Amino acid sequence: MEESAFPFYMGVDVGTTKIAIVLLDSSSGEIIRTHAVANTSEITDLQGRARGWSEWDPKQAVDLTFSAMSEASRANECKEIKGIGVTGQMHGMLLLSQDRHPLSPFVGWQDQRCNEKMPGENITYIERMIKMAGKDGFLREGCYPATGYMGSTLFWLKENHALPPKPAKACFLPDYLVMMMTGLGPVTDPSNAGGSGVYDIKSRKWDMALIQKLGLRSELLPEVKRSGELIGSLTSEAARKTGLKEQTPVCVACGDNQASFLGSVADRGDAALVNIGTGGQISLWTPEYLVMEGVDTRCYLDESYMLVGASLCGGTSYALLNRFFKEVGRAFFGATDEADLYTEMTRLASEVPPGADGLRCEPLFTGTRFNPKSRATWRGMTESNFTPGHMARSLLEGVAEQFRMLYDGMLEGGVQPREYLIGSGNAIRRNFLLTKILFYTFSMPIRIPKNVEEAAFGAALLTAVGCGEFRDLEVAAHLVAYQ
């Protein structure tokens, strides 16, 4: 059959908790196949876990991804795909040798080592970076450095004499996957590079002046290509492992935040995207470069930008409350871990009126990007509202309020108000009450994308643009549909 009979594109998302594959029919916008597997490649040891580290085996992550791709492409027609797009967790990094072998584990975005105090000093690695960079040293980066970012982890490795003496390259995990697909060296794009903390997002180049101030070696950083650019094709080995045809085109990987936006928002100037999973972000598209306090400015997948308010209090906060209730059950009633407390928590919370009878929660259990020392609080406890339902309701309202505060900050910075919200991520899809609370907190309609794997869908759309199927991102985004 002719190639045009198979207008299929594959999107791959290497996430923190799972690896998702979608196959997009670009003629209809339908996802014809979805497959996801747990990302079980974490190798953090007990000592590392105690310190808040996050380390993963990149080879195992690739093996899991190739196996998932093979499962997704089992049907004969699915082998005839026109391009592969890749995305995945941003910020983290691994080091590669000249012959492309890992020299380090993949250090993930949740890694906390850069919030540790430097040996013999009363200052963290992040605080030292900011001091070394000088006033406005990170102004062009779109964000202040944070633990888990590539630039921060490289700084930690340098300060602890853990950088390899031989030539090496740092790369992001999605870029390593593309490298293993194509056999080429590590290449990244502005959406991922912009999450490193050492990339000038305005000029879209590595910030060599900042890199020099931090004492880092510029040759460690990968080459940056245009988002969605076709850079290679499947090798015979990768084709054998994925079940796809050799020479299938592969695009440069992109950041999962940007891919999720493309895969969730049909009209980018009209909506704000609230994505809540383990953590969460509120993202607004802007045609021009803007800088505002408390908000990251990131490169979008064309020449425009995204404003991103990142919160660490997404699904993790609700999971912590769930864990607390389970601990009570085990300690006092001999309960097991088999009970589904999430459903009961949400049911009890739904019976509590809005405002939780005066109980207020700031669910900042792990701080914020800009203030890691912040901690969670409950205020306004009384005899009548000190109940599990009130605690669950107030926590969900606190999560929604964190995103509303970030949105208000963007409006104060000069961004035009949006007409509606797009809600994505498992924490929204699986919790009807959180969706309802977001609706009231923002006083906006909220839409839920039809396609569940938004980031993988966005990667597939970007690849369709890169392959010439669509003129640009705005045309491709019109394939996004809502429930």
N, C-alpha and C positions, 0 to 999 in steps of 0.2 A: 504494500500500500504506500501511497505517497506520504511524504513527511507531513504535509499540510493536514492530513487526516487525523493527526495526533497533536493538537495544540496544547500539550501538557507541559507544565513546569513544576519542578520539585522545590519545595522550601524546607530547609533544615534548621531547627532551633536547638542548640545545645544549651539547655538551661541548667539551673542549679539543682533542681529536684527531678527534672525529667528531660528526656530528649524526644522531640516531636518532629514528625515528618508529615507533610501534606503534599498532595498532588493536585494541582490547579488546572482546570479546564478553562483556558483563557478565552474561549469563544462564548462561554456561558457565565463565567465567574463562579462556577460550582467547584467545591472541593470533592473530587471523586474518590479520594482515599485519605484516611488519616491513621497514623500509627504512632504510638508513644510508648516509651519504656522508661523505667526509673534510671536516673543517673546514679549509679552505685560506685562511681570511680573515686570517691573520697578516700584518702589514706591518712588523714590526720591521726597521729598517735595520741595516747592518753595525755602525755605531757603537753603536747601541742594544743589539744582541746582545752586543757586547764588554762592555757594562756590566751585562748580565743583565736588560735590560728585556724586557717582553712587551707588545706593542701590536698591536691587531687592528682591522680595518675593520668597524664594526658593520653598515653597510648591506650589505656583501658577505655577512656572516653571516646576515642576514635573507633575502637573495636565495637563498642556499644552502638555508636552512630551508624557505622557501616552495616551492622546486623539489622538495625531498625530500617535503614534504607532498603535493604534486601527484602525485608518483610513487606514493606509498603509497595514495592514494585513487583510483587509476585505475579500479578496478572500480566499476560503477554503484552497487552496494549500499553501498560504502564512503563514498559522498558523503552518505549519510543518517545522519550521526553526530549524537549528542545533546549533545556538549560536547567542548571542547579544553582539555587541561591542559598546562602548560608548566613545565619545569625547566631547569636548566643550571648551569654552573660558578659557584660562589659567590665572594664576597669582592671580585672585581674591579669596576671601575666605568667609566662614561663620563659626559660632561657634555652636556646638551641645552640648546638655546635655548628661548625661550618658545614658538616655533612648532614645537618638537619636532625640530629639526635637530641632528645631532651637532656639538658644539663641540670635541670631542677624540676621539682614538681610544679604543677600549675597552682599558683597562689591566688585564691579566689577573692572576689570583691568583699566578702564578709570577714576577711582576715583582719585581726586587730593588732598585729605586731607593731604597727607604726604609732599606736596610741600608748605604747609602753614608754617608760622613762628611759632615756639614754643612760648607759652605764656611767655612774659617778656624777650624774647631773640631775637637776630638778626640772627637767624639761623633756617633753616627748619628742619623738622623731618628727612629727608633723610640725610642732612648734619651732623646732630647729630649722626645718625647711623654710618656713615663713620668715624667720629671722634672717637666714642667709640670703633669701631672695630680695629682702629690702622692701621698703614701702612701694606698694603697687606692683611688686614683682610678679604677682600672679594675675594681674589685671587683664591681660590679653588671653588668658587660658579659658575664660568663661566660668571658672570655678576655682575655689581654693582647694589645695591638696587635701586629700582625705585618706585614711588608712584603707588599704585594699586597691588603691589606684596603682597603675604601672609605675609612674614616676616615683611614688612614695615607696613602693616595694624595692625598686632599684636603689633608692637612697638608703634604705635599711640594709640591703645586702652590701652596699659599698661601705657603710659605717661599721658593719660587722665583719669586714674583710671576707665576704662570702661570694663576691663576684669572681667568675672564672678568669684565670690569667690569660687563657688562650682566646682568640677571636670568638665572639658569641653574638647572638641576636636575641633580643627580647621580642616576644610576640603575644598576641591575645589568643585565647583558646579557639575561637572560631577561625582565626587565620591559620592556626596550626592544622585544623581540620581541612581547610582548603589546600594547604600545602601537601597533606597526605593524600588528597584526591588527585592532585595535578603533578606531584613530583617536583614542583618549583620551590624556590625559596620563599620565606615568609614575607607577605605583603599585606598591608592593612589599608583602611580607608579613613576619611576624615571623621566619620561618626564614631569609630572606635578610638582613633588617635586622640580625638577631642576629649575622651574620658580618661586620658592618662595623667592629666594635670601638668604636662610639660609641652603642650601643643598649642600654638597660637591659632585660635579658631578664626580670627579675623583674616589673617593672611593665608591660613590653611597650610602652614608649614611648622615643622618642629621649631620650638623657641630656643635657638642655640645660645642666646645670651643667658637665659634662665638655666639651661642645662649646664652651662659652664659655671655659673654661680653655685650650683648645687654640687659641683665636683663630679658630675656624671660623664660618662664617655658617650659622645654622640653616635659613635659607630654601633652602639648597642641597639639603636632604634631602627625599626623596619622601614622599608620604603612605603610611601603613601600613594595609593592610586585613587581614581575617581570611584565613588560609590556605585556599585552595580556594573562596573566595567568587566567585560569578559577578559579573563587573564590566563585561561588554560583549559584543559579538558581532562577527562578521566584517564588515568593510566590503565594499562591492561590489568595490573594487580588490583587497583581500586575498583575497576569494572567487575572483576571476578568476585570481589567481596561484597559489592553492593547489588549485584544482579543486573546492573545497567550496562548499556553499550559503551565500549571503549570509544574515546574521543567525544563523549557527551560534554558540551560546553559547561564551564564552571565560572561563576562570577566571584569577584572579591567579596569577602564577608562584610557585613555591616553590623552596627550596634543593635541590640535587641529592643532598646527603648524606641529608637527611630523606626525599626521594622514593625513593632507593635502599633505605632501611630499610623503608619501607612496601611497596615492590615486592619485597622479599626475605624478610621475616620474618612468618610467619603468626601466631605467638604472641609478642607483643613482650616479655612479662615473663619468658620462658623462654630466650631466645637472645641471644647476642652476635654482631653482624654484623662480619665482617672483610672489608673491601672493599679490594682491591689492584689498582690500575691504574698510572698514571704515578707517583702517590704512594700513599697509603693511609690508612685510618682503621679504628679499632675503635670500634664504637658500641653503647651500651647504653641502653635506654629506662628512664626513671624517672618516676614519677607526680608527684614533687615537685622543687622547685628545690634543687639541691645545688651546692656550690662545693668544688673540691679542686685541689691544686697539680698542674700539669703536664697538666691535662685541661680541655678546653673544655666548658662547659655551654651547650647550644643549645636554642632553642625547637623543640619538635616541632610537628606539623601540627594539633594540637588545643591544649588548655590544659596539656599535660604537657611534659616535657623530654627531652633526650637528652644523655648524657655521651659525649664524642667525644675519643679520643686520636688525634691526627693525626701521621702519620709521613711524612717526605719520602723515605724509602728503600724505595719500592715497586718497580715494574717498571723505573724509571729506573736503579736500582743494577745490576740484571741486564743492562740495556742497556749500561751503562758497561763492565762486564766483557766483554761481547760485543764492544764496540768495541776494547777493549785486545787481545783475541785476534786480531781482524781486522788491527789495526795490526802485530802480530807477523808475521802471514801475509804482509802486503804488504811489510814491511821486509826479511824474510829469505827469503821463498819466492816473491815475485811473485804472490801470490794476489789474486784479485779480490773485490769485495764481493758477488758473486752467491751465495756459499755460505750455506746455512742453518745458521749456527753454533749457534743456540738449541737446536735438536734435539740436536745433538752434545754441547753443554754439559750438557744435562739428562741425556743418556744416561751420560756420564762421571760426573756427580755421583751418579747412582743406583747406580753400582758402588762408591761409597765408603761405608763404614759410618757410621751415625749418630754424630755427634760429630766427624766428619772427622779421625779419628786425632789429636785434640788441637788442630787448627787452628781458631781462633776469629776471626770477622769482625764488626766493627761497621761496617755499610755506610752510614755517615753522610757521604756524599760532599758533600752540600750543607748539612750541619748539621741542626739541628732547629728547630722553631718557636720554642723558648724559648732555644736557644743556636746561633745561625747560625754561630758560629765553630768548632763541633765538626767533626771530620773523620774520614774512614774509617780503620780500622786492621785489619791482620791480625796476630794474635799466635799464638805457639806453633809457628812454622814450623820444620820439621826436614827432614832430607834425604829422608825417606820421604813427607812430606805436602806437599811443595812441587811440586804437580802441578796441571794445569788442572782435573781432576775435583775435587780437594780444595778448590781455590779456589771453584769453582762451588757445591759442596755447602755449604761454610762460609758463603758469602754468603747462600744461601737460608735456612740455619739462623739467620743473623744477622738477616735480615728478620723471620722468625717470632718471634725472641726480642724484638725491639723491640715487637711487638704484645703479647706476653705480659707484658712489663714494664708497659705501659700498663694492661692488664687488671688486673694485680696491684695497681697503684696505685688503681684504682677500688674494688677489694675492700677495701683498707685504708681508703678513705674512707667505708665503710659500706654499699656496694652488695652485695646478695645475689648469691652465685655463680649462674652460668647453667648450664643443663643441656646445652646443645650450641652449636656454632658454625654460623653461616651464612657460607659463603664465596662472595663475588661479585667481579666485576671480571675483566678479561681476563688479568691475571697469574696468577690462580688457575685460571681455566677452561682456559688454554692450557698449564699446567705441572702435570702430575700429581704431580711430586715435591714441589712447594711445598705442595700440598694434603695430601700424606702427612706432610710435616714439621710442618705446622700441627696435624694430628691428634695427633702425638706431643708436640709442645711444650705444647699445652693439655690433653692427656689428656682430650679430649672428642670425641664424635662430631661430624662435620662434614657439613653438607648443602649441596648446590649447587642454587640455584633453577633451575627448568625454563626460565623465561623469561630470555633472555640480556640484554636491555636493561632492567635492573632500574629505573633512574631514570625512564625513559620510561613503564614499566609502572606505577610508583608515581604518576606524574603523572596517568595515566589513571584509576587507582583514586581518587585525591583528587578528580578532577573528577566521577566517578560519585557520590561522597558529596555534593559541592557541588550536583549536580543533583537530589539526593533519591533516587537509585537505591538507596543503602544508608543505613542509619540513622547509622552512624558509621565511623570508621577501622578499628576492631577487626573489625567485620562485613566490611568490604571486604577486609581483609587475609587473610581465610580463602580468598580466591581464589588466594593464592600456593601454587604446587605445586613439588615438588622432583624432581630426577632420580632 
